[in-house]
């Protein structure tokens, strides 16, 4: 990484700290700690991979990368659309007033985290070397713990309804995990 990349990382990290505090930690929603790590790992992957983003465009790893990135985008757009239309967040961020059970949420509890996982692996596949693989695994683990902590928060908020919802859905991928 060059000096510009380090500056971008520093500025993004400062924004990420502010965002994590304002959106999660200030409201005592502690899943934001793990999500902070996930966002940091994704920006690191982007900064490491941007020089090879379009290298060997028809190689197997680039094709897999683009499939994962496109899937990530579709899942994110669908998830956000359903979240804002059905969840009716009070402050337009993560504080839903209704438990969402339609769209992708009918099958998976965390489509937005799923999109970050797909995106992280998609970025990693641009140039799948050991360091990038480790960072994408860190991204997955951070998002797994983000989801687990958030599920505890949602169980406190929605009670038995959320517990029942967890029994009928998977965390990230329908019918798998």
Phi and psi in degrees as GROMACS dihedral restraints (atoms count N, CA, C in turn):
[ dihedral_restraints ]
;  ai    aj    ak    al  type     phi  dphi    fc
    3     4     5     6     1   -95.6    20    10
    4     5     6     7     1  -177.2    20    10
    6     7     8     9     1   -62.0    20    10
    7     8     9    10     1   -37.9    20    10
    9    10    11    12     1   -63.4    20    10
   10    11    12    13     1   -43.0    20    10
   12    13    14    15     1   -60.6    20    10
   13    14    15    16     1   -42.3    20    10
   15    16    17    18     1   -64.7    20    10
   16    17    18    19     1   -37.7    20    10
   18    19    20    21     1   -65.8    20    10
   19    20    21    22     1   -43.3    20    10
   21    22    23    24     1   -60.7    20    10
   22    23    24    25     1   -44.3    20    10
   24    25    26    27     1   -60.3    20    10
   25    26    27    28     1   -44.6    20    10
   27    28    29    30     1   -61.4    20    10
   28    29    30    31     1   -48.0    20    10
   30    31    32    33     1   -64.4    20    10
   31    32    33    34     1   -42.9    20    10
   33    34    35    36     1   -62.7    20    10
   34    35    36    37     1   -41.3    20    10
   36    37    38    39     1   -63.5    20    10
   37    38    39    40     1   -40.0    20    10
   39    40    41    42     1   -62.8    20    10
   40    41    42    43     1   -46.0    20    10
   42    43    44    45     1   -61.2    20    10
   43    44    45    46     1   -42.5    20    10
   45    46    47    48     1   -62.6    20    10
   46    47    48    49     1   -39.5    20    10
   48    49    50    51     1   -62.7    20    10
   49    50    51    52     1   -47.4    20    10
   51    52    53    54     1   -60.5    20    10
   52    53    54    55     1   -47.1    20    10
   54    55    56    57     1   -60.7    20    10
   55    56    57    58     1   -45.8    20    10
   57    58    59    60     1   -61.8    20    10
   58    59    60    61     1   -41.4    20    10
   60    61    62    63     1   -66.7    20    10
   61    62    63    64     1   -51.2    20    10
   63    64    65    66     1   -65.6    20    10
   64    65    66    67     1   -42.8    20    10
   66    67    68    69     1   -87.0    20    10
   67    68    69    70     1   -34.9    20    10
   69    70    71    72     1  -118.5    20    10
   70    71    72    73     1   -62.9    20    10
   72    73    74    75     1   -64.4    20    10
   73    74    75    76     1   -39.0    20    10
   75    76    77    78     1   -59.4    20    10
   76    77    78    79     1   -32.3    20    10
   78    79    80    81     1   -93.4    20    10
   79    80    81    82     1    10.5    20    10
   81    82    83    84     1    60.8    20    10
   82    83    84    85     1    36.9    20    10
   84    85    86    87     1  -106.5    20    10
   85    86    87    88     1    97.8    20    10
   87    88    89    90     1   -83.1    20    10
   88    89    90    91     1    -0.3    20    10
   90    91    92    93     1   -64.8    20    10
   91    92    93    94     1   -18.8    20    10
   93    94    95    96     1   -62.1    20    10
   94    95    96    97     1   -26.6    20    10
   96    97    98    99     1   -62.9    20    10
   97    98    99   100     1   -48.1    20    10
   99   100   101   102     1   -69.7    20    10
  100   101   102   103     1   -37.9    20    10
  102   103   104   105     1   -63.3    20    10
  103   104   105   106     1   -34.0    20    10
  105   106   107   108     1   -55.9    20    10
  106   107   108   109     1   -46.6    20    10
  108   109   110   111     1   -63.4    20    10
  109   110   111   112     1   -40.4    20    10
  111   112   113   114     1   -62.7    20    10
  112   113   114   115     1   -46.6    20    10
  114   115   116   117     1   -62.9    20    10
  115   116   117   118     1   -39.4    20    10
  117   118   119   120     1   -64.1    20    10
  118   119   120   121     1   -40.7    20    10
  120   121   122   123     1   -66.6    20    10
  121   122   123   124     1   -36.3    20    10
  123   124   125   126     1   -67.7    20    10
  124   125   126   127     1   -43.7    20    10
  126   127   128   129     1   -65.1    20    10
  127   128   129   130     1   -36.9    20    10
  129   130   131   132     1   -61.0    20    10
  130   131   132   133     1   -44.2    20    10
  132   133   134   135     1   -61.1    20    10
  133   134   135   136     1   -44.7    20    10
  135   136   137   138     1   -59.8    20    10
  136   137   138   139     1   -47.4    20    10
  138   139   140   141     1   -65.1    20    10
  139   140   141   142     1   -34.5    20    10
  141   142   143   144     1   -75.4    20    10
  142   143   144   145     1   -31.3    20    10
  144   145   146   147     1   -97.7    20    10
  145   146   147   148     1   -17.5    20    10
  147   148   149   150     1   -57.2    20    10
  148   149   150   151     1   -32.0    20    10
  150   151   152   153     1   -65.9    20    10
  151   152   153   154     1   -21.1    20    10
  153   154   155   156     1  -112.1    20    10
  154   155   156   157     1    15.5    20    10
  156   157   158   159     1   -54.6    20    10
  157   158   159   160     1   -40.5    20    10
  159   160   161   162     1  -115.3    20    10
  160   161   162   163     1    13.8    20    10
  162   163   164   165     1   -71.3    20    10
  163   164   165   166     1   139.8    20    10
  165   166   167   168     1    47.6    20    10
  166   167   168   169     1    63.5    20    10
  168   169   170   171     1   -60.9    20    10
  169   170   171   172     1   -22.2    20    10
  171   172   173   174     1  -108.5    20    10
  172   173   174   175     1    16.7    20    10
  174   175   176   177     1   -74.5    20    10
  175   176   177   178     1   158.0    20    10
  177   178   179   180     1   -59.7    20    10
  178   179   180   181     1   -39.2    20    10
  180   181   182   183     1   -72.7    20    10
  181   182   183   184     1   -31.7    20    10
  183   184   185   186     1   -69.7    20    10
  184   185   186   187     1   -39.5    20    10
  186   187   188   189     1   -63.3    20    10
  187   188   189   190     1   -45.9    20    10
  189   190   191   192     1   -61.2    20    10
  190   191   192   193     1   -42.1    20    10
  192   193   194   195     1   -56.5    20    10
  193   194   195   196     1   -50.3    20    10
  195   196   197   198     1   -65.8    20    10
  196   197   198   199     1   -36.8    20    10
  198   199   200   201     1   -61.9    20    10
  199   200   201   202     1   -47.1    20    10
  201   202   203   204     1   -64.5    20    10
  202   203   204   205     1   -41.5    20    10
  204   205   206   207     1   -66.6    20    10
  205   206   207   208     1   -40.5    20    10
  207   208   209   210     1   -65.6    20    10
  208   209   210   211     1   -44.1    20    10
  210   211   212   213     1   -60.8    20    10
  211   212   213   214     1   -40.9    20    10
  213   214   215   216     1   -58.7    20    10
  214   215   216   217     1   -44.5    20    10
  216   217   218   219     1   -63.9    20    10
  217   218   219   220     1   -45.0    20    10
  219   220   221   222     1   -62.3    20    10
  220   221   222   223     1   -44.7    20    10
  222   223   224   225     1   -63.5    20    10
  223   224   225   226     1   -42.4    20    10
  225   226   227   228     1   -63.5    20    10
  226   227   228   229     1   -47.0    20    10
  228   229   230   231     1   -62.2    20    10
  229   230   231   232     1   -45.0    20    10
  231   232   233   234     1   -64.8    20    10
  232   233   234   235     1   -44.5    20    10
  234   235   236   237     1   -63.0    20    10
  235   236   237   238     1   -46.9    20    10
  237   238   239   240     1   -63.8    20    10
  238   239   240   241     1   -42.8    20    10
  240   241   242   243     1   -58.4    20    10
  241   242   243   244     1   -49.7    20    10
  243   244   245   246     1   -65.3    20    10
  244   245   246   247     1   -41.5    20    10
  246   247   248   249     1   -57.7    20    10
  247   248   249   250     1   -49.3    20    10
  249   250   251   252     1   -76.3    20    10
  250   251   252   253     1   -30.1    20    10
  252   253   254   255     1   -79.2    20    10
  253   254   255   256     1   -40.5    20    10
  255   256   257   258     1  -100.2    20    10
  256   257   258   259     1   -33.9    20    10
  258   259   260   261     1   -80.2    20    10
  259   260   261   262     1   -20.9    20    10
  261   262   263   264     1    48.0    20    10
  262   263   264   265     1    59.1    20    10
  264   265   266   267     1   -61.2    20    10
  265   266   267   268     1   138.6    20    10
  267   268   269   270     1   -65.4    20    10
  268   269   270   271     1   -42.8    20    10
  270   271   272   273     1  -114.0    20    10
  271   272   273   274     1    22.8    20    10
  273   274   275   276     1    64.7    20    10
  274   275   276   277     1     7.8    20    10
  276   277   278   279     1  -143.1    20    10
  277   278   279   280     1   123.7    20    10
  279   280   281   282     1    44.8    20    10
  280   281   282   283     1     2.3    20    10
  282   283   284   285     1  -108.4    20    10
  283   284   285   286     1    73.9    20    10
  285   286   287   288     1   -68.6    20    10
  286   287   288   289     1   150.5    20    10
  288   289   290   291     1  -102.5    20    10
  289   290   291   292     1   -14.6    20    10
  291   292   293   294     1  -128.5    20    10
  292   293   294   295     1   143.0    20    10
  294   295   296   297     1   -75.7    20    10
  295   296   297   298     1   124.1    20    10
  297   298   299   300     1   -89.9    20    10
  298   299   300   301     1   127.3    20    10
  300   301   302   303     1  -133.4    20    10
  301   302   303   304     1    24.0    20    10
  303   304   305   306     1  -123.2    20    10
  304   305   306   307     1   170.6    20    10
  306   307   308   309     1    63.2    20    10
  307   308   309   310     1  -142.3    20    10
  309   310   311   312     1   -62.4    20    10
  310   311   312   313     1   -28.7    20    10
  312   313   314   315     1   -65.8    20    10
  313   314   315   316     1   -13.7    20    10
  315   316   317   318     1   -69.9    20    10
  316   317   318   319     1   -26.8    20    10
  318   319   320   321     1  -109.5    20    10
  319   320   321   322     1   -36.1    20    10
  321   322   323   324     1  -132.1    20    10
  322   323   324   325     1   146.4    20    10
  324   325   326   327     1   -81.7    20    10
  325   326   327   328     1   -21.9    20    10
  327   328   329   330     1  -133.8    20    10
  328   329   330   331     1    65.8    20    10
  330   331   332   333     1   -63.9    20    10
  331   332   333   334     1   -31.3    20    10
  333   334   335   336     1   -70.8    20    10
  334   335   336   337     1   -36.8    20    10
  336   337   338   339     1   -71.1    20    10
  337   338   339   340     1   -35.4    20    10
  339   340   341   342     1   -58.1    20    10
  340   341   342   343     1   -42.7    20    10
  342   343   344   345     1   -64.4    20    10
  343   344   345   346     1   -35.9    20    10
  345   346   347   348     1   -68.6    20    10
  346   347   348   349     1   -36.0    20    10
  348   349   350   351     1   -66.3    20    10
  349   350   351   352     1   -48.3    20    10
  351   352   353   354     1   -60.1    20    10
  352   353   354   355     1   -42.7    20    10
  354   355   356   357     1   -63.2    20    10
  355   356   357   358     1   -43.0    20    10
  357   358   359   360     1   -61.3    20    10
  358   359   360   361     1   -45.9    20    10
  360   361   362   363     1   -68.8    20    10
  361   362   363   364     1   -34.7    20    10
  363   364   365   366     1   -63.3    20    10
  364   365   366   367     1   -43.4    20    10
  366   367   368   369     1   -65.6    20    10
  367   368   369   370     1   -43.0    20    10
  369   370   371   372     1   -58.2    20    10
  370   371   372   373     1   -37.3    20    10
  372   373   374   375     1   -70.3    20    10
  373   374   375   376     1    -9.8    20    10
  375   376   377   378     1   -59.6    20    10
  376   377   378   379     1   -36.1    20    10
  378   379   380   381     1  -156.0    20    10
  379   380   381   382     1    80.4    20    10
  381   382   383   384     1   -74.3    20    10
  382   383   384   385     1    81.3    20    10
  384   385   386   387     1  -104.5    20    10
  385   386   387   388     1   171.0    20    10
  387   388   389   390     1   -55.1    20    10
  388   389   390   391     1   -47.8    20    10
  390   391   392   393     1   -63.0    20    10
  391   392   393   394     1   -42.4    20    10
  393   394   395   396     1   -65.5    20    10
  394   395   396   397     1   -38.1    20    10
  396   397   398   399     1   -63.9    20    10
  397   398   399   400     1   -44.9    20    10
  399   400   401   402     1   -61.7    20    10
  400   401   402   403     1   -44.2    20    10
  402   403   404   405     1   -64.8    20    10
  403   404   405   406     1   -38.9    20    10
  405   406   407   408     1   -69.2    20    10
  406   407   408   409     1   -31.6    20    10
  408   409   410   411     1   -69.2    20    10
  409   410   411   412     1   -39.7    20    10
  411   412   413   414     1   -60.1    20    10
  412   413   414   415     1   -42.1    20    10
  414   415   416   417     1   -57.6    20    10
  415   416   417   418     1   -48.1    20    10
  417   418   419   420     1   -60.6    20    10
  418   419   420   421     1   -47.3    20    10
  420   421   422   423     1   -62.4    20    10
  421   422   423   424     1   -43.2    20    10
  423   424   425   426     1   -62.1    20    10
  424   425   426   427     1   -41.1    20    10
  426   427   428   429     1   -71.9    20    10
  427   428   429   430     1   -32.2    20    10
  429   430   431   432     1   -61.7    20    10
  430   431   432   433     1   -47.5    20    10
  432   433   434   435     1   -69.2    20    10
  433   434   435   436     1   -34.0    20    10
  435   436   437   438     1   -57.1    20    10
  436   437   438   439     1   -48.9    20    10
  438   439   440   441     1   -63.7    20    10
  439   440   441   442     1   -41.9    20    10
  441   442   443   444     1   -61.7    20    10
  442   443   444   445     1   -47.0    20    10
  444   445   446   447     1   -65.2    20    10
  445   446   447   448     1   -42.1    20    10
  447   448   449   450     1   -63.3    20    10
  448   449   450   451     1   -35.8    20    10
  450   451   452   453     1   -64.0    20    10
  451   452   453   454     1   -36.5    20    10
  453   454   455   456     1   -64.1    20    10
  454   455   456   457     1   -41.4    20    10
  456   457   458   459     1   -64.2    20    10
  457   458   459   460     1   -41.2    20    10
  459   460   461   462     1   -70.6    20    10
  460   461   462   463     1   -32.4    20    10
  462   463   464   465     1   -65.6    20    10
  463   464   465   466     1   -39.7    20    10
  465   466   467   468     1   -65.2    20    10
  466   467   468   469     1   -37.3    20    10
  468   469   470   471     1   -76.3    20    10
  469   470   471   472     1   -45.6    20    10
  471   472   473   474     1  -107.0    20    10
  472   473   474   475     1    -7.2    20    10
  474   475   476   477     1    65.5    20    10
  475   476   477   478     1  -138.6    20    10
  477   478   479   480     1   -59.7    20    10
  478   479   480   481     1   -33.1    20    10
  480   481   482   483     1   -58.2    20    10
  481   482   483   484     1   -41.6    20    10
  483   484   485   486     1   -73.0    20    10
  484   485   486   487     1   -38.9    20    10
  486   487   488   489     1   -59.6    20    10
  487   488   489   490     1   -42.6    20    10
  489   490   491   492     1   -65.7    20    10
  490   491   492   493     1   -40.0    20    10
  492   493   494   495     1   -60.8    20    10
  493   494   495   496     1   -39.6    20    10
  495   496   497   498     1   -63.3    20    10
  496   497   498   499     1   -30.0    20    10
  498   499   500   501     1   -73.6    20    10
  499   500   501   502     1   -21.6    20    10
  501   502   503   504     1  -105.9    20    10
  502   503   504   505     1     0.0    20    10
  504   505   506   507     1  -131.9    20    10
  505   506   507   508     1   165.6    20    10
  507   508   509   510     1  -102.8    20    10
  508   509   510   511     1   168.0    20    10
  510   511   512   513     1   -74.2    20    10
  511   512   513   514     1   -52.9    20    10
  513   514   515   516     1  -125.1    20    10
  514   515   516   517     1   -38.3    20    10
  516   517   518   519     1  -123.6    20    10
  517   518   519   520     1   125.9    20    10
  519   520   521   522     1   -53.9    20    10
  520   521   522   523     1   135.0    20    10
  522   523   524   525     1    67.6    20    10
  523   524   525   526     1     1.0    20    10
  525   526   527   528     1  -121.5    20    10
  526   527   528   529     1   -70.8    20    10
